[in-house]
């Protein structure tokens, strides 16, 4: 189960004591772990099929939990994250879905895969989504990627963070971008040097990637991030 403390941040002001990309407003994140999402999906599909919620035992068997305590912990987390509600206390079929529109101020983005903050790696398409505060978004075309590596740590982007990306094909010097080099994706600071592009890490121990402008494509600019604090 996720521990409390997942934070979201826009990229327009650094947190105390650490340089970060523009961002600064914080609010609770609602990322689900794969197990939590599996439990939620089972409950959602069960309710659609049977027009009533499954029992704890049905959830336990579907999720292959060893005990009812594990079921209760996952259900409590789903309630705390705003995916379920239990309006009738401890009744075993009292679970209700919370419609996305009722999760105030949240938008659902596709989590398209992983992006390297160290060296280019493949951006792997995954059937996952992430909910983020609408205040973090710019326009309608946004998506999310999970960061792998530490080349952007001096800009506050760490291994395991989820970056929120506004899809666009161009960038200004100094903006943090998600760029494709061949079939690989990387997150770096963007600088145009004549007909060449420098993708600069925010880590003094690492070197820039320099390519001809025609050999890379900008997929979007990073406008925010979500981090889980353990």
C-alpha positions as CSV (number, residue, x, y, z in Angstrom):
1,X,0.0,0.0,0.0
2,X,1.3,3.5,-0.8
3,X,2.4,5.5,2.2
4,X,0.9,9.0,2.7
5,X,2.9,11.8,1.2
6,X,2.7,11.8,-2.6
7,X,3.1,15.4,-3.8
8,X,2.4,17.2,-7.0
9,X,4.2,20.3,-8.1
10,X,3.8,22.9,-10.9
11,X,7.1,24.0,-12.4
12,X,7.1,27.6,-11.5
13,X,8.8,27.9,-8.1
14,X,11.5,25.9,-6.4
15,X,10.8,24.1,-3.1
16,X,12.8,25.3,0.0
17,X,16.4,24.3,-0.1
18,X,16.4,22.7,-3.6
19,X,16.5,24.1,-7.0
20,X,13.7,22.7,-9.2
21,X,12.1,23.4,-12.5
22,X,9.2,25.9,-12.5
23,X,6.6,24.5,-10.2
24,X,5.5,25.3,-6.6
25,X,1.8,24.5,-5.8
26,X,1.4,21.3,-3.8
27,X,-1.7,19.1,-3.4
28,X,-2.4,15.4,-2.8
29,X,-1.6,13.0,-5.7
30,X,-3.8,9.9,-6.4
31,X,-1.5,7.5,-8.2
32,X,-2.6,3.9,-7.7
33,X,-0.1,1.1,-7.4
34,X,-0.7,-1.8,-9.9
35,X,-2.3,-3.9,-7.1
36,X,-4.6,-1.0,-6.0
37,X,-5.6,-0.4,-9.6
38,X,-6.4,-4.1,-10.0
39,X,-8.6,-4.1,-6.9
40,X,-10.4,-0.9,-8.1
41,X,-10.9,-2.3,-11.6
42,X,-12.3,-5.6,-10.2
43,X,-14.8,-3.6,-8.0
44,X,-15.7,-1.3,-10.8
45,X,-16.4,-4.1,-13.3
46,X,-18.2,-6.2,-10.7
47,X,-20.6,-3.3,-9.9
48,X,-21.2,-2.7,-13.6
49,X,-22.1,-6.4,-14.1
50,X,-24.0,-7.1,-10.9
51,X,-25.3,-3.7,-9.9
52,X,-24.0,-4.2,-6.4
53,X,-20.5,-4.3,-4.8
54,X,-18.6,-7.5,-4.3
55,X,-18.2,-8.9,-0.8
56,X,-14.8,-8.8,1.0
57,X,-14.4,-12.5,0.3
58,X,-15.0,-12.0,-3.4
59,X,-12.4,-9.2,-3.4
60,X,-10.0,-11.4,-1.4
61,X,-10.3,-14.3,-3.8
62,X,-10.1,-12.1,-6.9
63,X,-7.0,-10.3,-5.6
64,X,-5.5,-13.5,-4.2
65,X,-5.1,-11.9,-0.8
66,X,-4.1,-14.1,2.1
67,X,-6.3,-12.3,4.6
68,X,-9.3,-10.0,5.0
69,X,-6.9,-7.5,6.6
70,X,-5.1,-7.1,3.3
71,X,-8.5,-6.4,1.6
72,X,-9.4,-3.8,4.2
73,X,-6.1,-2.0,3.8
74,X,-6.5,-1.8,0.1
75,X,-10.1,-0.6,0.3
76,X,-9.1,2.0,2.9
77,X,-6.4,3.3,0.6
78,X,-8.9,3.5,-2.3
79,X,-11.3,5.5,-0.1
80,X,-8.5,7.8,1.0
81,X,-7.5,8.4,-2.6
82,X,-11.0,9.2,-3.6
83,X,-11.8,6.2,-5.7
84,X,-14.4,4.6,-3.4
85,X,-16.7,5.6,-0.6
86,X,-18.4,3.6,2.1
87,X,-21.6,5.5,3.0
88,X,-23.0,2.7,5.2
89,X,-20.2,2.0,7.6
90,X,-19.1,-1.6,7.7
91,X,-21.7,-3.3,5.5
92,X,-19.8,-5.6,3.2
93,X,-21.7,-4.5,0.1
94,X,-21.6,-0.8,0.9
95,X,-18.8,0.2,-1.4
96,X,-19.6,2.8,-4.1
97,X,-17.6,4.1,-6.9
98,X,-16.6,7.8,-6.9
99,X,-17.2,9.2,-10.4
100,X,-14.2,11.0,-11.9
101,X,-16.2,14.2,-12.1
102,X,-16.7,14.0,-8.3
103,X,-13.0,13.9,-7.7
104,X,-12.8,17.7,-7.5
105,X,-10.3,19.4,-9.6
106,X,-8.6,16.3,-11.0
107,X,-7.9,15.2,-14.5
108,X,-6.9,11.8,-15.8
109,X,-3.8,11.6,-18.0
110,X,-2.3,8.6,-19.8
111,X,0.9,7.3,-18.3
112,X,2.6,6.4,-21.5
113,X,5.7,4.7,-20.1
114,X,9.2,5.6,-18.9
115,X,11.6,8.4,-20.0
116,X,15.3,8.5,-19.2
117,X,16.9,11.2,-17.1
118,X,20.3,9.8,-17.6
119,X,20.5,8.3,-21.1
120,X,17.9,7.7,-23.7
121,X,15.7,4.6,-23.2
122,X,12.6,3.4,-24.9
123,X,9.3,5.1,-23.9
124,X,7.2,2.0,-23.3
125,X,3.5,2.3,-23.8
126,X,1.6,1.0,-20.8
127,X,-2.1,0.6,-20.1
128,X,-2.0,3.0,-17.1
129,X,-3.4,6.4,-16.1
130,X,-2.6,8.9,-13.5
131,X,-4.9,11.6,-11.9
132,X,-3.4,15.0,-11.4
133,X,-4.8,18.4,-10.2
134,X,-6.2,20.3,-13.1
135,X,-4.2,23.4,-12.0
136,X,-1.0,21.7,-13.1
137,X,-2.2,21.3,-16.7
138,X,-1.9,23.7,-19.7
139,X,-4.4,23.1,-22.4
140,X,-6.0,19.8,-23.4
141,X,-3.1,17.8,-24.8
142,X,-1.1,16.5,-21.8
143,X,0.4,13.2,-20.8
144,X,2.6,11.7,-18.1
145,X,5.9,9.6,-18.1
146,X,7.8,8.0,-15.3
147,X,11.4,9.2,-14.9
148,X,14.3,6.7,-14.8
149,X,17.8,8.0,-13.9
150,X,19.2,11.0,-12.1
151,X,20.6,13.4,-14.8
152,X,18.0,16.0,-13.9
153,X,18.4,16.0,-10.1
154,X,19.6,19.6,-10.0
155,X,16.3,20.7,-11.5
156,X,14.4,18.7,-8.9
157,X,13.5,15.7,-11.2
158,X,14.4,12.4,-9.5
159,X,14.4,8.8,-10.4
160,X,10.8,7.4,-10.0
161,X,9.1,10.8,-10.4
162,X,6.2,11.1,-12.8
163,X,6.6,14.2,-15.1
164,X,3.6,15.9,-16.6
165,X,4.2,16.9,-20.2
166,X,2.4,19.4,-22.5
167,X,2.5,18.0,-26.0
168,X,4.2,20.3,-28.4
169,X,6.8,20.2,-31.2
170,X,9.0,23.2,-30.4
171,X,10.6,24.6,-27.3
172,X,12.5,27.7,-26.1
173,X,16.1,27.5,-24.9
174,X,16.3,26.4,-21.3
175,X,13.0,24.6,-21.2
176,X,12.9,21.0,-20.0
177,X,11.7,18.8,-22.8
178,X,10.9,15.2,-23.6
179,X,12.7,14.5,-26.8
180,X,12.9,11.5,-29.1
181,X,16.2,10.4,-30.6
182,X,15.4,7.7,-33.0
183,X,13.0,5.4,-31.0
184,X,14.4,6.4,-27.6
185,X,13.1,9.1,-25.3
186,X,15.0,11.3,-22.9
187,X,14.2,14.3,-20.6
188,X,16.7,17.2,-20.8
189,X,17.1,20.9,-21.0
190,X,16.7,22.1,-24.6
191,X,19.2,24.5,-26.3
192,X,19.3,25.3,-30.0
193,X,22.8,25.9,-31.3
194,X,22.5,26.8,-35.0
195,X,21.5,23.7,-36.8
196,X,22.3,21.5,-33.8
197,X,20.5,20.7,-30.6
198,X,22.0,20.4,-27.2
199,X,20.1,18.3,-24.7
200,X,21.7,19.3,-21.5
201,X,21.4,17.3,-18.2
202,X,21.0,19.1,-14.8
203,X,23.7,17.0,-13.2
204,X,27.4,18.2,-13.2
205,X,28.6,14.6,-13.4
206,X,26.9,14.0,-16.8
207,X,27.5,15.4,-20.3
208,X,25.1,16.8,-22.9
209,X,23.7,15.0,-25.8
210,X,24.3,17.0,-29.0
211,X,22.5,16.0,-32.2
212,X,21.6,17.5,-35.6
213,X,18.2,19.2,-35.4
214,X,16.8,16.7,-37.9
215,X,17.8,13.7,-35.8
216,X,15.5,14.5,-32.8
217,X,11.9,15.4,-32.2
218,X,10.4,17.3,-29.3
219,X,7.4,15.4,-27.8
220,X,6.5,18.1,-25.3
221,X,7.7,20.3,-22.5
222,X,7.7,19.3,-18.8
223,X,5.2,21.4,-16.9
224,X,5.0,19.6,-13.6
225,X,5.8,16.5,-11.6
226,X,4.4,14.1,-9.1
227,X,6.7,12.5,-6.4
228,X,6.0,9.9,-3.8
229,X,7.8,10.6,-0.5
230,X,8.6,7.4,1.5
